[in-house]
Amino acid sequence: MQLYLAPMEGVVDHQVRDLLSALGGLDGCVTEFIRVTDNLLPRRVFRRYAPELDNQCLTPSGTPVKVQLLGGQPEPVALNAQRAVQAGALALDLNFGCPAKTVNKSDGGACLLRQPERVNAIVAAVRAAVPESISVSAKIRLGFEDTSRYLDNALAVSEAGASELTVHARTKSDGYKPPAYWEYIASIREAVSIPIVANGEIWSPADFERCRAVTGCERFMLGRGLLARPDLARAIRAQVSGEDYTPMAWPEVCQLLHRYYRMSQPHYPTKHNGNRIKQWLMYLQREYPQAATFFEQIKREREPARLEAAFKTAA
């Protein structure tokens, strides 16, 4: 069984990868997507998104990190894949799942699922452009407007030479509304020869068990569920092994948030101070009622001293 941290754009930066991988239970992470247009990106862009490139593509706690690219044209994506490898990437992932309107309008993400032949061409170009030792995987949804071509897209990725495929079990039109349609993942797993990673609506160990039973998968990607419950990967592993497990209590989660605040503070101007932890608190409210109280307490705060004081009382 393998568990991965999802590449949530604007949310899961290298600091979140550091914190969540350090808790344990994760086998890998994927960066936020690096947008590819017609230009060859400078090495500093890859390092900005993936500082782990300077640590053999590992988080500080030793969890492997894939570099994710998003683009609509085979040649520019392939050339930038080469540049990512030159910068130190050991594994690449291609994003065909982003549902954001701005991304889709600029020929990237889930809009490509309307044309499986383009998905195939991009994956094949990247696979041909980088050494065989470099893993090339992809992430898709079940489709754009509907699921009519879900299997075509999965086969397009597989037949292009990808080593792994992550399937978010919803269409672009579904967005993030429940449910996730795990039964489609089961059909994909039966149709292709490469490993399939199941993604979508895994919020708890019980959800994991249901997803595993429906899909037949042994690889899973955790996104919002891991932000709502930072120890979810550990809890899943404990359930699978039959071990007793005590979930993280709110004071431990608050300490995690405090570390994140201190890590992120130097990178943002005062007017945005604390925005990242406020964003994370919105996810945490699902599992921890204290998170809602804390958010109300700090939602208008910007001054470091007042935020530090709030952390002292929140735990």
N, C-alpha and C positions, 0 to 999 in steps of 0.2 A: 504494500500500500504506500502511495506517495501523496503528499499534501503540499499544494503550492499557494503562495500569496498572489492574489490577482493584481494586475497592473491598472489600478484605478487612477485615471488621469486627473491631476489637480489634487489628489488626496494621498496616494501612497508614494511619497518621495523617498529618497535614500535614508532619511532619518527614521521614517516609519518602518522601512524594511529593517533597519538596524534594531529598533526596539522590539518589533514583533518576532523577528528571527531569534533574538536573544532569549525570548521566553521559552523557546523550544517547540518541537513538534512539526516544524516546517522542513520540507525537503528542497524547496527552491522558491525563488522570487522572480518576478518579471518587472522591468522598469516601466514607467509611464511611456507612452509612445513618443518616439522622436519623429516629427513630421518631415517627410521627404517631398520636395517639389522637383524642380529641374536642376537644382544646384548640388554640388558636392559640399557637404557640410564640413566645417573645420573640426579638427579633433577636439577642440575645447567644448563643442556642443555635446559630444558623446560623453565627455567626462563630467559635464554639468548634470546630465541626467543620470549618469552611472559612475559616481566616484569609485565604486567598487572595481572599476577597470584597473585601478592602481593597486588592487589587492587580489590579483589573480581571479577577478570576477566573483569575489566572495564578500558577504557582509562581514562586519568585524567579528561576529560569532562563528563565521565559517560556512554560511549557507550560500549555495551557488545562486548567481543572478544572471538571467538572460537579458539581452538588450533587445527592446522591441522597436520595430520600424513600422511606419504607416505611410503609404503612398499608393498612387494609382497607376504608375507607369513602370513597366519592368526594368528598363535600363537604369533610370535614376535610383530606384530602390536597390538594384543589384550593386551599382557603383558605391552607394553609401553603405551597403552591407560590407563591401570590401574595406571601406574606410573604418567601419566599426571594428572589424577584425584587426586591422592595423593598429587601432587604438587599444586593443587588448581583449576584445570580446571573444568568449569561448563558446557562446551559444546565442543564436538569434531567434526572435519570434516576430511573426508578421501579423499585423492587426487588420482583420477584416470584419471586426465586430462593433467598432465604436458607433453608437447611435446618434451622436451629437449632430445637430443640423448644420452647424458651421463646417464641421469636418466633412459631412456627406456632400454638402454643396460644393466643396472644393476637391471632389473626386477622391475621397479617402474613406476608409472604414467600411461600414455595413453597406453602403451604396453599391459596392463592387459585387455583392452577392446576387445582384440582378443579372450578372454576366459571369457565370462560372469559368468561362474560357479565359477571362482576364485574371481571375484568381489563380488559375493554373499557370498562366504565363508569368505572373509575378513570382510565385513560389519557385517555378522552374528556373527563372533567371537568377534568383538569389542562390539557389542550390548549386547552379553551375559556376557561380562567381566566387564562391568561397571554398576553402579546402574541405575535403570529406570529413576531417576531424572536427569540424565546426557543426554543431547541431543546428538544424533549421526546422522550426516548428511554426504553427499558425494557430490563430484563434478566429473562430467564426461564430455567427449566430445562426438561427434556423432559417433565416431569410431576411428580406427587406420588408415588403408589404405583407407577405404570407410565407407559408412553408413549402410552397410548390417545388422549390429547387434545393431543398435542404440536402438531399442525398447527392445531387449533382455537385454542389459546392464541396462536400466532404470528399467525394471522389476526385475532384479537381485538385485538392490539396495533396491527397495521398498519391495520386498518379504523377504528380510533379516532383516527388522525391522527398517530401517532408518526413521527418522522423517522429513527429508527434502532432496531434491535433486536439486543441481545446475547443469544446462546444458549449457555448452559453445557450441554454435551452429555452430561448425566446427569440422572436423576430425583432427587427428594429422597431416595428410598429408597436410591439408589446412593451418596449422600453424596459422598465424594471418592475412592472406590475406582476404580482403573483397570479397564477402559479408559474413554475418552470415546468416545461413539458419534457420531462426526463425520458419518456418512452421513445422520443425521437433519437435520443443519444443511444439507446439500446439498438435501434435499427442501424445507426451509423456504425456502431462498434461491430455489428455482424457483417457489414458490407465492405469494410476496409481492413487492411492488414496491419496498419500502424496503431500504436497505443492511442487510446482516446482518454482525454481528461474531461470529466464532467464538471460543469459549472452552473450555478444558479440556485438560489433559495436554500442554501445550506446554512441554517442559523444555529443549529444545535446538533449534538451527537445523535439524537433521534432522527433529525432530518437527514443526516449523513447515512444512517442505516437504511432509510427508505430509498435514498438516491442510489446507494450501492445495490440494493435489491432490484430496483427497477432497471438500472442501466447495465449492471454486470461489470462496471468499471472498477479498477483498482487504483486509478489516479483521479484526484479531485482538486479543484481550485476554489479557494475561499476568498471572498471579497468583503462585501458589507457585513457578513456574519462575523468575520474576524475582527472588524473594527468595532462591532457592537459587543463582542465578547473576545477580548484579546487573547485569552487562553483557550480558544475553541480548538485549535489543533491539538493541544495537549489533552484536552478533555476527550476528543475523538479517539486518540491513541489509547487512552486509559480504558475507554469503553471497549474498544476492539480487543485489548489484551486482558480484559476482565479485572483490571486493577481498581482499587478504591481511589477516588479522586475528589479533592476538595476544591471547588471553583475559586477563582480569584475573588477576594472581597473588595468592596469599594475602596478602602484605604490603599490597597495595593494598586488598583487601577488609577487612583488619584496620583500616586507617586509616579506611575508611568507617564501620565499626562504632564506632570511637573517636569520630568526629565525632557519630554518633548518640547515643552515651552522654552526651557533653557537652551536646548539645542537649536531651535528655530529662531529665537529672538534676534540674534545678530544679523540675520539675513533679511529682516523686514524693517521698513521705516516705522516710526512710532505710531503713525495713524493706523497701521495694520497690525500693531502689536497684539498678540494673543489670538489672531484670527484662525490660525491652524488648530489650536486646541478647542476653540469654539466650534469649529467644523466637526472635530472628532466627537465632541460632546453630543452632537445631534444623533450620531450613530449609537453612542453608549446609552442614550435614554431608553432604548429598547430593552436593555437588560438591567440597567441600574437606575432606579428612580432618583437616586441622589444626583445623577448627572443632570437631570432637568433643573433641580434646585440650584446646582452650581452654575449652570448656564445662565439662569435668570440673574444670578448674583454678579456675573462678570460680563454679561453681553455688551454693556456699554463702556466697559473699562478699557483703557489704553495704556495707562501709566504703569511701568514695571513694578513700582513699589506697591501699588494697590493690588495688582495681580498676584504678587508674591504673598501679600497678606491674605488674600482670598484662599490661596492654596493651603495656608497654615490652618485655616478654620474648616476647609472642605473635607479634609481627611478625618 
